[in-house]
Amino acid sequence: MARVGGRNPVMSWIAGIFCAGVIAALLWLALPMAPMLVGYVGDTLRAVSPGVG
């Protein structure tokens, strides 16, 4: 893999870990909505599917 001039690998790792932490925090905050989302998707599929339920 070609190296790009002016990029510090240590800073790249720090930025990657920071980004992964932000994504993990957003997923953690979104967890309480999971049961509502599952219910919404289930209700929508039951409403769209003919002859089921």
Summary of the structure (lengths in Angstrom):
residues: 53
radius of gyration: 21.1
end to end distance: 54.8
largest distance: 62.2
contacts: 81
relative contact order: 0.07
helix: 75%
strand: 0%
